[in-house]
Amino acid sequence: MAQLKDILYKVSLQSVSGNMETAVAQLAFDSRKVADGTAFVAIKGTQVDGHEYIEKAIEAGAVAIICEHLPENLNESVTYVQVKDSEEALGIMSANFFGNPSEKLHLVAITGTNGKTTCVTLLYQLFRGLGYNTGMLSTVENKINDEVLKATHTTPDAITINELLAQMVSKGCTHCFMEASSHAIVQRRIAGLKFKGAVFTNLSHEHLDYHKTFDEYIRAKKLLFDNLPAGAFALVNYDDKRGPIMLQNTKAWKHKYALKSFADYKAKILSNTLQGLELDIDGHTVWFKLIGDFNAYNLLAVYGTAILLDEEETDVLQELSAVDPARGRFEIVPTKSGITALVDYAHTPDALENVLHTIKEFRTGNEKVITVVGCGGNRDKEKRPVMAKIACDFSDKVVLTSDNPRFEEPDAIIADMQTGVTPANFRKTLVVADRREAIKTAVSLAEPKDIILVAGKGHEDYQEIKGERFPFDDKLILKEMLDLIHSQD
């Protein structure tokens, strides 16, 4: 319980009607979650405008309404606060309500198109290994020390973020590593948080269904760095041409990591195999369990972050060499069939190309690469033909299938993908809309020593169709099909 005036500290107010000393028991921006004593924040969402639910919130027990536009008729028993930006207000209010937990943690945000989950997972494992009580907010899962909490979004809403951070503080955590999606940055879900630092991994074609243009997508990522306080650090991939852009205008200390460019943190790939990576990092030769050039960048980002958090080089590298990859990221599915089977979350053109390029490096030339790939429904349509083209360019056989179709028809999504298949690649492409059957088809096409990649869903254990989530795990189904083939041999 807190007073409304304290929760609104640092929020830019335009007008107030009512008692600012009103006691508030909880915050909500969804009218269905309002109970007695709630401060309801009306947000103009992409689908729904919370201003239309103000009366419903009051009927459910809201004692304060925070909004951008005041209703025509005001209830005398309710306090109304008009703000310029409800989303930003919610972020700041959430931080205040939970006692500003980010100020009591070394909170580091990771942003970029690809690599966020891997970097956050590696940082979490690293700092746990170094002996710290550590929290993690990621696409795969949220963690408070060893307690696992299911994740529903890449970056949770502002109330949930601060509630989780407060739990971390209460359980003795000193560090937290979180993914910061472009949606979350633009929607101000991270407003009110105090970051110790932020990391930029890379930028490629993604989320244009939401941001509309690539420039807007770049600006969304850049906002994280623009808002960093003086004294925080900004660490960017300087081999990515957008890396320097992220550092423009930031008040934070500027740092760079790279494999090719001049940078503060440098690495060289000495060996890259299906067993792992051997890197020279700042003069230290170290072997890691992760695979592929893209993971060399992830490891370097994590190393640089740890050094900027005042950890010792040798301690960091020793612990990093023992950490495991994030679930569903270039994950090898064990099988006795002689087939190399991989599951990866690659759902952007750049990520898919990175994974297939890595597989190409391992090929001896005799084995086939068979790729199963789809694209999500109600998302960026421009990437669909690009994804299909990349799959065909780097594979011997491609099975186009369903991903999370959501409210679109799978056949329509696949038709969009097929426009990227050149005439020369028609014969290597199959269409199997049912994802389970698509994986089964890929396995039936494979022979010992061949490589199967099932891309797009990675760690996800569901398939989203017409508003429902049905159990579906690429890794389990791929293993089931491989075991079935092996039992028939």
C-alpha atoms as one frame of an Amber mdcrd trajectory, in Angstrom:
protein
   0.000   0.000   0.000   1.357   3.430  -0.961   0.053   6.944  -1.412  -0.772
   8.022  -4.962   1.485  11.084  -4.726   4.487   8.871  -3.934   3.750   6.485
  -6.794   3.551   9.448  -9.188   6.985  10.805  -8.177   8.888  11.892 -11.331
   5.827  11.427 -13.569   5.101  14.508 -15.696   1.567  15.574 -14.683  -0.741
  17.765 -16.743  -3.710  18.007 -14.391  -5.041  16.484 -11.173  -8.601  16.167
  -9.931  -9.050  14.604  -6.504  -7.015  13.470  -3.519  -3.324  12.755  -4.203
  -2.985  11.100  -0.788  -5.325   8.286  -1.816  -4.016   4.896  -0.698  -3.182
   2.550  -3.605  -3.057  -1.218  -3.130  -2.039  -2.193  -6.660  -1.488  -0.966
 -10.217  -3.248  -2.227 -13.344  -3.496  -1.328 -17.015  -5.941  -4.146 -17.784
  -9.429  -3.404 -16.448 -10.005  -7.140 -15.902  -7.296  -7.112 -13.234  -8.699
  -4.165 -11.279  -9.725  -4.733  -7.656 -10.461  -2.450  -4.698  -7.728   0.128
  -4.176  -6.296  -0.038  -7.712  -4.684   2.808  -9.614  -5.766   2.130 -13.215
  -3.515   3.398 -16.010  -5.361   3.857 -19.303  -3.025   3.026 -22.187  -3.666
   3.382 -25.906  -2.538  -0.065 -27.055  -2.102  -1.371 -30.573  -5.367  -3.338
 -30.319  -7.335  -1.717 -27.488  -7.572   1.786 -25.984  -7.642   1.573 -22.188
  -9.484   4.910 -22.013 -12.610   3.061 -23.146 -12.464   0.920 -19.980 -12.151
   3.668 -17.365 -15.748   3.316 -16.167 -15.412  -0.457 -16.000 -12.235  -0.032
 -13.900 -14.030   2.317 -11.492 -16.903  -0.148 -11.131 -14.335  -2.848 -10.265
 -12.835  -0.734  -7.461 -10.277   1.646  -9.025  -9.581   4.608  -6.724  -7.356
   6.515  -9.164  -7.325   6.886 -12.944  -4.155   7.871 -14.803  -4.925   8.801
 -18.392  -3.980  10.984 -21.348  -7.546  12.195 -21.921  -9.966  12.844 -19.061
 -13.514  11.426 -19.304 -16.331  13.945 -19.768 -17.933  13.023 -16.442 -15.674
  12.704 -13.397 -16.555  10.561 -10.385 -16.056  12.610  -7.201 -14.832   9.596
  -5.232 -12.014   8.886  -7.710  -8.750  10.789  -8.302  -8.016  11.560 -11.945
  -4.483  12.309 -13.094  -3.865  13.472 -16.655  -0.433  12.699 -18.103   1.163
  13.244 -21.497   2.270   9.626 -21.937   0.441   6.856 -20.079   2.972   4.168
 -21.066   5.862   6.140 -19.629   3.811   6.974 -16.555   3.093   3.276 -15.968
   6.814   2.461 -16.117   7.769   5.151 -13.601   4.802   4.379 -11.346   5.647
   0.670 -11.345   9.216   1.393 -10.310   8.030   3.697  -7.495   5.328   1.287
  -6.314   7.813  -1.566  -5.872  10.474   0.614  -4.222  12.657   1.227  -7.292
  14.291  -2.230  -7.176  16.470  -1.592 -10.258  18.457   0.938  -8.209  19.442
  -1.881  -5.840  20.733  -4.174  -8.607  23.381  -4.199 -11.314  20.745  -4.289
 -14.072  22.003  -4.838 -17.628  19.776  -4.865 -20.751  20.615  -6.725 -23.955
  19.024  -5.572 -27.210  19.404  -6.466 -30.889  17.669  -8.646 -33.462  19.551
 -11.855 -32.648  21.569 -13.086 -29.676  19.578 -11.482 -26.849  18.461 -14.734
 -25.237  21.867 -16.384 -25.584  23.691 -13.392 -24.071  21.255 -13.092 -21.158
  21.414 -16.840 -20.483  25.214 -16.889 -20.606  25.459 -13.868 -18.311  23.079
 -15.471 -15.845  25.058 -18.728 -15.832  28.363 -16.866 -15.635  27.438 -14.735
 -12.633  25.847 -17.679 -10.840  29.114 -19.523 -11.429  31.048 -16.563 -10.063
  29.044 -16.878  -6.846  26.479 -14.093  -7.203  22.757 -14.220  -6.493  21.480
 -13.417  -9.968  18.221 -12.810 -11.802  17.311 -13.196 -15.479  14.446 -11.956
 -17.656  14.436 -13.689 -21.038  12.306 -15.045 -23.870  12.833 -18.613 -22.658
  12.307 -18.164 -18.929  12.677 -15.793 -15.994  14.883 -16.810 -13.088  15.504
 -15.634  -9.558  18.633 -17.497  -8.478  17.644 -21.130  -9.190  13.894 -20.515
  -9.152  12.385 -20.741 -12.643   9.387 -18.609 -13.619   7.716 -19.082 -17.006
   8.185 -16.231 -19.473   5.297 -15.029 -21.654   7.058 -12.146 -23.481  10.619
 -11.285 -24.490  10.283  -8.301 -22.146   7.395  -8.353 -19.602   5.096  -5.395
 -18.931   6.347  -2.652 -16.611   4.415  -3.876 -13.559   5.681  -7.442 -13.942
   9.275  -6.323 -14.540   9.380  -4.288 -11.348   7.563  -6.947  -9.330  10.140
  -9.530 -10.465  13.038  -7.158  -9.760  11.626  -6.516  -6.273  11.483 -10.266
  -5.657  15.106 -10.523  -6.794  16.153  -7.834  -4.340  14.221  -9.506  -1.499
  16.014 -12.782  -2.281  19.460 -11.228  -2.170  20.183 -10.799  -5.873  22.911
  -8.328  -6.768  22.729  -8.681 -10.571  19.991  -9.037 -13.176  20.319  -9.502
 -16.928  17.319  -8.851 -19.148  16.322  -8.821 -22.793  15.001  -5.511 -24.071
  12.862  -5.975 -27.175  12.187  -3.115 -29.567   8.471  -3.307 -28.685   9.240
  -2.939 -24.981  11.555   0.018 -25.560   9.054   1.920 -27.724   6.140   1.054
 -25.415   8.182   2.444 -22.483   7.924  -0.800 -20.503  11.457  -0.107 -19.232
  10.751   3.516 -18.248  11.716   4.135 -14.626  14.415   1.439 -14.597  17.977
   2.345 -13.735  20.428   0.417 -15.896  24.034  -0.277 -15.031  24.638  -0.902
 -18.704  23.202  -1.966 -22.060  24.510  -4.209 -24.832  23.757  -4.106 -28.575
  24.230  -7.386 -30.459  23.199  -6.739 -34.094  20.369  -5.499 -36.256  18.621
  -7.112 -39.219  15.171  -7.410 -40.826  12.523  -8.000 -38.130   9.293  -6.599
 -36.638   8.464  -4.308 -39.579   4.838  -5.312 -39.081   5.050  -3.175 -35.931
   7.716  -0.552 -36.651   6.695  -0.120 -40.332  10.162   1.000 -41.514  13.687
  -0.197 -40.831  14.673   3.319 -39.716  11.954   3.211 -37.056  13.248  -0.185
 -35.917  16.764   1.260 -35.586  15.415   4.235 -33.638  13.579   1.882 -31.275
  16.797   0.080 -30.365  18.708   3.356 -30.103  16.233   4.733 -27.535  17.652
   2.305 -24.960  21.107   3.833 -25.327  19.843   7.412 -25.621  18.217   7.055
 -22.191  21.143   5.471 -20.358  22.385   7.605 -17.456  25.894   8.990 -17.174
  28.007   6.421 -15.367  26.330   3.451 -17.055  28.095   1.615 -19.887  27.036
   1.119 -23.510  28.666  -1.908 -25.153  28.036  -2.422 -28.875  28.999  -4.830
 -31.635  31.254  -2.625 -33.759  31.288  -5.087 -36.658  27.590  -4.339 -37.157
  27.198  -1.116 -39.127  24.457   0.030 -36.717  26.788  -0.325 -33.722  28.207
   3.222 -34.051  24.646   4.588 -34.411  23.703   3.187 -31.002  26.531   5.168
 -29.398  25.463   8.508 -30.855  24.013  10.854 -28.191  24.316   8.418 -25.280
  25.565   9.823 -21.967  26.915   6.403 -20.996  30.540   5.230 -21.203  31.091
   3.949 -24.744  32.663   0.539 -25.371  32.985  -1.734 -28.416  33.470  -5.434
 -29.105  34.346  -7.000 -32.460  35.929  -9.861 -34.353  36.978  -7.729 -37.341
  37.066  -4.061 -36.294  39.271  -2.210 -33.834  37.532  -2.529 -30.469  37.937
  -2.573 -26.691  37.182  -6.309 -26.581  38.539  -8.456 -29.419  38.352 -12.132
 -30.309  39.712 -14.388 -33.021  38.191 -17.740 -33.980  40.872 -20.427 -33.775
  38.608 -23.460 -34.239  34.891 -23.886 -34.996  33.442 -27.408 -34.863  30.260
 -29.213 -33.851  31.951 -29.809 -30.501  32.480 -26.099 -29.776  34.491 -22.947
 -30.381  38.119 -22.182 -29.599  38.707 -18.448 -29.360  41.535 -16.090 -28.644
  39.938 -13.429 -26.445  42.197 -10.519 -25.520  45.233 -12.811 -25.704  43.670
 -15.770 -23.843  43.027 -19.040 -25.693  39.777 -20.598 -24.440  37.470 -23.429
 -25.577  33.678 -22.951 -25.301  30.701 -25.292 -25.667  28.885 -22.951 -28.046
  29.043 -23.372 -31.827  29.307 -20.935 -34.750  30.643 -17.490 -35.634  27.492
 -15.817 -34.284  28.193 -17.339 -30.867  31.722 -15.951 -30.955  30.069 -12.527
 -30.947  27.718 -13.542 -28.135  30.596 -14.828 -25.999  32.572 -11.663 -26.628
  29.595  -9.490 -25.647  29.210 -11.453 -22.411  32.940 -11.267 -21.688  32.986
  -7.500 -22.233  29.918  -7.022 -20.023  31.501  -9.000 -17.183  34.731  -6.985
 -17.374  32.715  -3.747 -17.325  31.037  -5.087 -14.180  34.516  -5.283 -12.614
  35.075  -9.039 -12.833  38.555 -10.550 -13.347  39.437 -11.700 -16.895  40.701
 -15.158 -15.934  37.746 -15.862 -13.627  35.288 -14.824 -16.335  36.895 -16.922
 -19.070  37.197 -19.959 -16.840  33.514 -19.844 -15.928  32.415 -19.015 -19.482
  34.172 -22.076 -20.835  31.853 -24.237 -18.736  28.489 -22.631 -19.541  25.869
 -24.335 -21.719  24.073 -22.829 -24.741  20.592 -21.367 -24.311  17.778 -23.866
 -24.892  16.661 -24.047 -28.513  19.685 -22.140 -29.818  21.712 -24.333 -32.205
  20.731 -27.243 -29.991  21.837 -30.685 -31.140  19.223 -33.401 -30.694  20.914
 -36.633 -29.569  20.236 -39.600 -31.843  21.712 -42.998 -32.694  20.656 -42.733
 -36.335  23.929 -41.219 -37.551  22.013 -38.101 -38.613  23.020 -34.720 -37.175
  19.798 -33.067 -36.010  19.562 -29.435 -34.910  16.839 -27.191 -33.507  17.252
 -23.419 -33.619  15.066 -20.407 -32.846  16.184 -18.691 -36.085  13.073 -16.813
 -37.175  14.699 -13.879 -38.970  16.566 -13.944 -42.299  19.849 -12.988 -40.664
  19.565 -15.624 -37.929  18.645 -18.359 -40.417  21.559 -17.435 -42.662  23.947
 -17.450 -39.683  22.860 -20.942 -38.639  22.973 -22.366 -42.165  26.328 -20.716
 -42.839  27.679 -22.363 -39.679  26.358 -25.741 -40.843  28.015 -25.164 -44.232
  31.374 -24.752 -42.487  31.021 -28.197 -40.903  30.091 -30.001 -44.118  32.544
 -32.342 -45.764  30.589 -32.057 -48.997  28.974 -35.496 -49.123  26.097 -35.043
 -46.675  22.785 -33.364 -47.445  21.439 -30.398 -45.480  17.673 -30.635 -45.021
  15.958 -27.558 -43.591  12.451 -27.357 -42.140  11.272 -23.750 -41.876   8.118
 -21.667 -41.647   7.172 -18.083 -40.793   4.868 -16.757 -38.084   1.409 -15.468
 -38.874   0.281 -11.872 -38.213   3.892 -10.739 -38.307   6.282  -9.092 -40.764
   5.311 -10.468 -44.196   8.303  -8.991 -46.023  10.711 -11.489 -44.521   8.772
 -14.574 -45.702  10.192 -14.847 -49.257  13.632 -13.886 -47.942  13.561 -16.715
 -45.390  12.602 -19.243 -48.088  15.328 -18.017 -50.435  18.000 -18.280 -47.735
  16.850 -21.782 -46.798  17.047 -22.870 -50.450  20.412 -21.207 -51.085  22.080
 -23.036 -48.187  20.221 -26.381 -48.222  19.915 -29.455 -50.424  16.282 -29.979
 -49.468  13.832 -27.509 -47.932  10.496 -28.353 -46.332   8.305 -25.254 -46.103
   5.807 -25.616 -43.279   3.749 -23.876 -40.628   5.330 -22.020 -37.689   2.905
 -20.196 -35.372   0.198 -19.313 -37.922  -1.814 -17.422 -35.292  -4.878 -16.042
 -37.110  -3.545 -16.513 -40.654  -3.992 -19.578 -42.837  -0.774 -21.647 -42.996
  -1.170 -22.169 -46.753  -1.281 -18.390 -47.304   1.901 -17.882 -45.268   3.667
 -20.650 -47.188   2.492 -19.109 -50.472   4.203 -15.859 -49.440   7.387 -17.810
 -48.701   7.250 -19.583 -52.064   7.572 -16.273 -53.912  11.189 -16.282 -52.724
  11.927 -19.693 -54.263  13.700 -19.252 -57.594  12.883 -21.594 -60.532  16.257
 -23.286 -60.021  15.245 -24.194 -56.464  11.701 -25.480 -57.127  12.827 -29.096
 -57.305  14.559 -29.017 -53.931  11.500 -27.551 -52.163   8.608 -29.454 -50.582
   5.483 -28.005 -48.957   4.077 -29.810 -45.908   1.828 -27.446 -43.973   1.462
 -29.694 -40.910   4.643 -29.056 -38.916   4.761 -32.509 -37.364   4.448 -34.134
 -40.783   7.072 -31.712 -42.134   9.579 -32.844 -39.511   8.692 -36.476 -40.233
   9.250 -35.826 -43.954  12.673 -34.292 -43.317  13.714 -37.301 -41.248  12.479
 -39.719 -43.929  14.604 -37.890 -46.521  17.740 -38.053 -44.390  20.456 -40.696
 -44.450  23.290 -41.259 -41.952  25.697 -38.288 -41.850  23.050 -35.927 -43.278
  22.147 -32.767 -41.336  18.581 -31.759 -40.442  17.814 -28.226 -39.240  14.377
 -27.462 -37.808  14.269 -23.667 -37.590  11.966 -21.010 -36.212  10.589 -22.140
 -32.861  13.595 -23.313 -30.860  12.688 -23.430 -27.163   8.938 -22.950 -27.719
   6.811 -25.862 -26.532   3.610 -24.781 -28.250   2.112 -23.895 -31.616  -0.246
 -20.912 -31.718  -3.287 -21.433 -33.956  -6.465 -19.298 -34.019  -5.803 -17.830
 -30.573  -5.024 -21.168 -28.905  -1.680 -22.647 -27.912  -1.351 -26.346 -28.624
   1.513 -28.445 -27.185   4.299 -28.670 -29.760   8.027 -29.065 -29.171  10.329
 -29.255 -32.213  13.056 -30.983 -30.228  10.796 -33.711 -28.826   9.097 -34.380
 -32.157  12.404 -34.437 -34.035  13.835 -36.912 -31.519  10.690 -39.051 -31.696
  10.922 -39.257 -35.492  14.647 -40.009 -35.445  14.177 -42.756 -32.850  11.356
 -44.228 -34.938  13.551 -44.342 -38.045  16.408 -45.882 -36.029  14.131 -48.584
 -34.557  13.104 -49.615 -38.085  16.691 -50.002 -39.314
